[in-house]
Amino acid sequence: MSETQSNYLNHEKGIKSWLTTVDHKRIGIMYLVASVTALLAGGAFALMIRLQLIKPNNTLLDEQFYNQCFTLHGVIMVFLFIIPAIPAALGNFVLPIMVGAKDVAFPRMNLASLYIYVVGAIIALAAIILPYCGTGWTPLTTGWTFYTPYSSQGGNSMYPVIIMTFAAFTLGFSSIFTGLNFIVTIHKLRAKNMGWYQMPLMLWALYATSVLQVLATPVIGVTLLLLAMENIFGIGIFDPDKGGDPVLFQHFFWFYSHPAVYIMILPGMGVISEIISTFSKKVIFGYKAIANSSIAIAVISFFVWGHHMFLSGQTTYTGMIFSFLTFGVAIPSAIKVFNWTATLYRGSIDLKTPMWYALAFLFLFTIGGLTGLYLGTLSVDVLLHDTYFVVAHFHYVMFGGTAIAFFGGLHFWWPKMFGVMYNEALGKFCAFIIFIGFNMTFFTQFFLGTTGFPRRYHSYAAEGFENAATWKSMSAFSTYGAILLGFGIALMLMNLLLSLKSGAKAPRNPWGATTLDWETQSPPVWDNFPGDCPELHKDPYTYS
């Protein structure tokens, strides 16, 4: 990258210029650094979980530390990585440029959302560290769902719960601020002649995600606030010992958390739409169907939370209704998968690194979606509930979907972000290693789940029951896959970082993409478009 070429990276220099910036591109880069750091931290806890389960009766971790590992793995990955990774990092960078704007609608609110995220992360870190600082507190072991009565039992265990719930409460404001900013930006700052059905599908995905963030996040915020009040003041809300109802907590939690699944996956779907269209050299098949399905997912996701609670004592008819709605929410996702596949058909496919991740997404997310139908079926869910089948399904959707799409989007927009090209051969190799390692880890867990292997167990016996040999061999195989997956991610990040020092200069549009973000230089200038850019006023590309 030429140092003499004016761009957002060298427009102003010094740490203060970054910490006080209101430029959406710099804010997106800082979100990127924070979310990747969270990925590495959450991944470290995941590796410790798998190493504990590599063999029967393992004593690598004691029971309490094991419970803390899977709690922190879930909290960090969900609240600090998966939810903000694509919208706050990639979305912040590309959304204003895609709509043809100089920045988001509320730049200062955008910076505030970043600082709220950082404050929330610091509070979460305090909840992790303080139990080891002579406070006498019990480490956080409730699981990322904070289920009562585990999280409302009082005593020395309540203080880390209060701090961590306050961290999640704080992070929710960051999510709401980002969502509000994106909604207003898309409504008010689109380029001349860019109607709703001329927007790139990435914008449709971010718009649907933003609606979910604004409407669903307050629910979990109020729920965590009630949980904190119960712990601090002893008010009986969720704890049955105080006259509360623990199932009420599950209703509140999953009313937010199932829409949150789509807060995580919808931006990834937007990324995949852009990558598949670009590297197939075709207009996306069924543009309007994909765009409208994003909104349909956002709406229907509010009505399916009860499928997480089939065994909570709800009536048979209630379970039937939630089961039916669960099958219904699969339809918009199936529309997207069909249209992506149809776009590939007879396309002039260019197998660059982002496309490898997009094809991996199609395979992994489809498995995640189809296995979700098993868990949405009442009779089958009774058998598979709280087994490793659920763990495998969840990770095929969240990691095989959101994280893989994030990796694809990161490679797709990396040349635009930093003006350099990474090593293409190494990028493809990393994508292959990540794909193999992920399937070794989690496809194995489907079989573990069907043989009854329970999730959240610290250890298991070596013999004395029918599936002992299966559990031993498959648990070891899954752990080896996790090690390979971790190696692939570390190598991928190393490849990207090395490109900053020695990568070839990126052209304006190395992929031949057709959206406005590729009409700017690489990296973009401070105000995104130089002067009165004619691209902002011409008839937009027609996607439909």
N, C-alpha and C positions, 0 to 999 in steps of 0.2 A: 504494500500500500504506500503510495507516494505521500510523504509528509507535507509537500507543498500544496496538495489538492485540498481545498477547504471542504470540510465535512463535519458532521455532528461530533465526531470523536476529538478533533483538534480545534474546533471553533473556540472553545475556552479550555484552559488547562488548569490543573491543580485539583486536589481532593475537594476543596470547598466548592468549586464549580460543579462537581458531581453531586455533592450532598445537598446543594441548594437549587439544583436544576429543576425546571418544570418542563423540560423537553421530554416528550413521551418516549423517544428512542433510548435516551440514557436511563430513564426510569425502567424501561423494559429490560435493559442490560443488567441493571442492579437486581431486579426481580429474578433474572435468569441465574445470576451468581448465587443468590439466596436459595432458590429452589433446587439447584443442582447440589448445593451443600447439604440441604435437607435430604435429598435422594441418597447421598453417600452415607449420611448418619443413619437413616432408616434402613439402608441396605446392610450396614454393619450389624445392626440388631437382628436382621433377618438371618444373616450368616451364623450368628451365635445360636439362634433357635435351631437351625438345621444341623449344626455341629453337635448340639446336645442330643438330637434324635438320630444321629448317624448309626447308633447301635443300641441294643436293649440295655436297660439298667445302667445307663451312662451317668457318671457323676461329675461331668465337666462343669455343669451349672447346678447350684442348689435350687430348690423349688421356688423360693422367693425371687431370686435373681432371674430365673427363667420366666416367671410371670411378669416381672418388670420388663424383660426384653420384648415379649410379644405385645405388651401394652404400649411401650414407647415406639416399637416398630409401626404399629397401627396409627398412633397419634401423629407421629412425624410424617409418615408417608401420606396420610389422608389430608391433614390440615395444613401441613407446611410444604408438601410437594405436589400431590396430584391435583388438588383443587386450584392452586394458583399457577401451576407451571405453564399451561398453554395460554389461558386468558391473560394473566398478569404479565408474563414474560413475552411470549411470541405475540399475543394479541395486542399488548401495549405498543409493541414496535410496529406492527404492520397495519393495524386497523385504520389509524388516521391517514396513512399513505394510500391504503386501498380505497378509501372514500374520497381521496383528493383533498384532504384538509392539511393545514399546517400543524395542527396538534389536536388533542382531544378537546371536548367542549369545556372542561373545567381542569386546567393544568395543575392548579394548586391542590385541588382535591385529589388529583392523581398522585402527587408527591405525598400528600397526607396518607393516602392508602398504603404507600410503601412504608412510611414510618410506623403506621399502626401495625403492619405486618411484622416489622422488626421488633416492636415492643412486645407483641404477642409471642414471638419466638423467644425473646429474652425471658419473659414470664414462664414459658414452658420449660426453658432451661433451668430456671430457678426451682421449679417443681421436681426436676430430675436430680439436681445436685444437693439441695438443702437437706434431704434425709441422711446424707453422708457427711454432714458438717457438724455433728455433735448435737443436733436438735432433738434426737430421740424419736424422730418421726419414722413411721413405717413407709418404705418406698411405694411408689404408685404401682399397684398390681391389679387394677380393676378391668383391664382391657380397654381398647380405644372407644368402646361404646358407653363406658361409664355406667353400666347397668346397676340399678339398685336391686337389692340392698347392699351389694358390694361397695358401692361408692357413698353410702349414707350410714355407715355403722358407727361413726363417731370415733372417739379416742385419738390416738396418735396417727391413725391412718387417714383422718379426715383432712389434715392440713395440706398434704400434697394434692389431694382431690380438689380442694377449694382453689388452690393456685392454678392447677392445670385446667379446671373448668373456666376460670377467669381468663386464662390464656386463649382458650378456644372462643370464649365470648368476645375477647378483643379482636381476634383474627376475623371474626364474622363481620366487624365493621369495615375492615379492609376489603372484604369480598363485596359488601354492599356498595361501598364507594366506587369500586371498579365497575360494577354492574351499572350503576346509575350513569356513570361517565360514558360508558359504551352506548347505552340506549340513547342518550341525548345526542351524542356524536353522530350516530347512524341516522337519527331522525333529522337533524338540523344542519349537518356539515357535509352532506354528500355533494359531489361535484355536479356541475350543471349537466342536466340530461341523464343523470344516473337515477333511474327509477328503482322501485323495490325489486323488480324482476330483471334488473340489469346488474344488481350487486353480485360480487363474487360469493360463492357458497360459504367461504370462510366467514364472511360477515353475517350471513344468516345463522350460522352455528353460534357465533359469538353473541348475536342478538338474543337468540333463544336461551343461551346460557345466562346472559345478564338478567333476563326476566326471572329465571329460576333463582338466581342469587338474591335479587331484591325481594322476592315474595317468600322464599323458603327459609332464608338464613335467620330472619327474626324469630322463627319458631324455635330453632335450636338455641338461640340466644336466651330467650325467655326460659326455656327448659333448664339450661345450665344455671341460670340465675336462681330459679326455684330450688335446684339441687344445692347450690351454695347456701341459700337461706336455710334450708333444712339442716345442713351441717352446722351452720353458725348459731342459729337460734333455736334449734331443736323442734321446728315446726313440722308436724306430721303431714307430709305431702306424698312422698313415695315410699318411705320406710314403714312396713307393716307394724313394726314394734311401736311406732308413734301414731298409729291409726291411718297411715298412708297406704297408697296402692302402687306397688312396683310395676304392674302392667300399664298403669297410666304413663309412667316414664317411657316405656317401650312405644306406646302410641305416639307420644310427642317426638321421641327421638327418630323413629322411622318415618314419621310424616315429613321431617326434614331430610333424613338421610337417604330415602329412596330418590327424591328429586336431586339430592346431592350426587348420586351415582351418575345422573345425566349432566350435572354441572361439570363432572369430571370427564365424561365421554363425549359430549356434544362438540366441544372445541376440537377434540381429536378427529371427529368425523369431518369437521370443516377442513382441517389440515389434509386429510386423506383425499377429499374431493379435489383440492387444488393440485396435489401431487399427481393423482391418477390422470386428471385431465391434461396436465402439462406434459407428462412423460409418455402418454399415449398419443400425443399430438392430435387430440380430438376435442371437440366441444363435448362437455359432459352429457351423458345420455339422461334424459328426463330431468332437466334442470329444475323445473317447477315442482316436480314430485319430491326431489331431494330437499328443496327449500321448504316446502310446506310440511314435509315429514319432520323437520327440525322443530317446528312450532307444535306439531301434533305430539311429539315426544314430551315437550315441555308441559303441555296441558295434561296428558294422560298420566304422567309420572306422579301427579299429586293424588291419584286415586288408587294406588296399588301397594301402599305401605303395609297393609295387613298381611301380605304373603310372607313377611318376615316373622309372623306371629301365629302361624297355624297351630302351634302346640301351646299357646298361651292360655287356652281355655275359652276362646271365642266360639260362637255357635257354629254349627255345621253350615248353615245357610250363609253366614258371614264369610266363612272360609271359601265356599263355592263362588261367591261374588268376587272376592279378591283373586281367586284362581282364574276366573274368567277374564278379569281386567288385566291380569298378568300376561295372558296370551294376547290380549289386545295391544298392549304396549310393545309387543315384539313386532307388530306389523310395520310401523314406520321404520324401524331399524332394518327389517328385511327388505323394505323398498330401497333403502340406501345401498345395501349389499348387492341387490340385483342390478341397480343402475350403475354402480361402480364396475361390476363384472361386465355389463353390457358395453360400458365405455372401453374396456380393454379389448373387447371382441373386434377383430380386424383393425386394431390400432397399430400405429407404427411405434411400438414400445421401445423406449430407450431405458435400459436397465442401469441407470445411475443409482448411487447410494440411496437417495430419498425414495426411489421406486422400490428398492429392496425392502425398506421398512413398510411401505404401503402394501406390498404383496403379503408381507408377514402379518400385518394388521388384518387383512382380509381373512386369512386362515385362522388366526388366533381369536379374533373377535367373533367370528362365526361359531367357533367351538364354544366360546363363552356364552354367546346368546342361546345356542341350542341346548346347552346343559342347564341354562336357567329355566327352560321349559319343564325339565324334569323336576326342579325344585318348586316350580309353580303348580305342580300337580299334587293334590292333597295326599293321595295314598302313597306316592313315592317320597314326598318330603318327610313323612313320618319316619321312614327308614333312614333317610340320608341326613336328617337334621343334626347339626352339631358333629358331623363327621368331616373328614378331610375332603370329601366330595365338594362341600360348600367352600372350603378354602381354595380348592382348585378352580371352581367356577368363578369365584370372586376375583382371583388373580388373572384369569384369562380375560375377564372384562376390564379390570383396572390396569394391570400391567400390560397384558397382551393387547389391550385397546389403547388406553390413554398414554401410558409410558412409551409404547412403541410408536404411536403417532407423534408424541413429543420428540422422540429421537429423529423421526423422519422429517418433521417440521424444522428441527434445529439444523439438520444438514441442508434442507431446502433453502432456508433463509440465511444461513451462515455467510455465504458470499455477499449478500446484501447488507447484513449487519456489520461486517468487519472488512469487506472489500478484498478478501483473500480466499483462495481455494484450498481445501484440505486434500490430503492424499486419497485419491479415489479408490485405488486398489485396497488400501488399508481400511477405508470406510466400508467397502463391501464385505471384507473379511470380518470386521467387527459385527456387522449386521447378521452375518451367518452364524457367528459364535453366539451372539445373544439369542438368536432364534433357537438354536440347538440346545443351549443351556436352559432356556426358559421351558421348553417342552420336556426336557429331561426332569426338571424340577417339578412341574405342576401337572403334566399329563399323567405321570406316575401316581399322583395323589388322587386322581379319579378312582383308580383301582383300589388304592388304600381305603378310600371312603366307602366303596361298595362292600368291602370286607369288614367294615365297622370300626376302622381306626379313628378314634375320637380326636377332635381338635382341642388345643389348649392343655393337653396332658404333658406333664413334665418328663415322664418316662413310660416304658412299657416292658412287659416281661419277655424273656428270651424263649420260653417254652411253656408247655402245659395247656395250650389251647390250639384250636384247629388252624388258625391263620398265622401262627407264630413265625414260620419260615418266610411267608409272604411279607409280613410286616418288616422283618429284619432286612431282607434283600431290597425291597422297594424303598424303605426309608434311607438306606445307604445310597441307593441310586439317585434318589431325589436330592440328597445332600451334595453328591458329586456334581449334579446339574447346577445347583445353586452356586457352587464354587466357580464353575465354568461361566455362568451368567455374570457373576461379579467381575471375573477377569475380562469378559467382553465389554462390559460397561466402562471399566477403568481404561482399557485400551482405546475405546471410542473417544473418551474425554481427552486422553493424551494426544490422539490424532488431531482433534480440533484445536487444542491449545498449542501444539507445535506449529500448526498452520499460521498462527498469529505472528510467529517469528520468521518462518521460512516458506510460507505458502505463496504460490504464484498470485499475481494481482488478478482480481476477479473482474470480468467485464460487467457492463451494466445489466445484461440479461443472459447469464450463462446457460439457462435452461430453455429459453424460447417461450417463456410464460407470457400470458396475455393480460394480466391485471395491472392496475396503475402502479403498484409498488415496484414493478420492474421497469417503469418508465423513468425512474430517478437514477442518479449515479450510484455507484457502489464504493464506499458507504454513502448514504444520502446526505445532502447538504442540510444545514441547520433547520431551515424552514421547509424541508422535504422536496419542494419543487423550485427550480431556479426561475425567478421573475414571474412573468405571465406565461406559465407553461401551457402550450396549446393542447396538450393531452387532456387537460382538465375541462376543455370546452368542446371537444369534438364529440360526435355521437359515440356513446359507449359501445363496447363489444356486446353482441347479443348472445346470451347463454342459452336461451330457450329455443 
